[in-house]
Amino acid sequence: DAGVIQSPRHEVTEMGQEVTLRCKPISGHNSLFWYRQTMMRGLELLIYFNNNVPIDDSGMPEDRFSAKMPNASFSTLKIQPSEPRDSAVYFCASTPLAVPTYNEQFFGPGTRLTVL
Amino acid sequence: AQTVTQSQPEMSVQEAETVTLSCTYDTSESDYYLFWYKQPPSRQMILVIRQEAYKQQNATENRFSVNFQKAAKSFSLKISDSQLGDAAMYFCAYRSPVRGGATNKLIFGTGTLLAVQP
């Protein structure tokens, strides 16, 4: 199995530009999570989906952030317009919903975003 | 709301020695799950060990073991026979039980950076 796939691995952009991060979960996993990691705030959940439906988006920082999951094998996290404070590593993780309930979340390699 | 606290920003251990990383959490739930994740310089998040709160027996995975004290809400990680490859950031995480088919999120501590000295 290829694991969770994220693209791009690195993204450098200028303030004000639109950024789109992509994630392909592990096949058969029906929960998908987007996390952001910064030195100041550590690892924080932005949003998660069950069966392609957003369940909890309370971690999305502001309206500039949006996430979609059009099908079971693809999700995007978009930032428009981007700001320097959005610079961080963004992780995607997936897990199956089925029992046993202590299923681990499998993380992708992350996308390092730098906004200049 | 649940919180996870790791009070040791950095730790250091000699190769082949034992080190214990601390984690405390706060919750009003009686059933939950606890995890330790390792993040090496590659940034990949790797599950090290997990513990179900209803189990009294401490989880063990090879050189990694936990000391789970439910009443004290403490969940420490012990690494025995430390190896250079153990050098990484270690995160403690909490998760509520699955209810109604919904998977709940992981709540992470701030991490402990472990250095292993040769």
Interface residues (C-beta under 8 A of the other chain):
Chain A: S31 F33 G42 L43 E44 L45 Y48 N50 I55 D56 V89 F91 A93 T95 L97 T101 Y102 N103 E104 Q105 F107 P109 G110 R112
Chain B: Y33 F35 S42 R43 Q44 M45 I46 L47 R50 E52 F91 R95 P97 V98 G101 A102 T103 K105 L106 I107 F108 G109 T110 G111
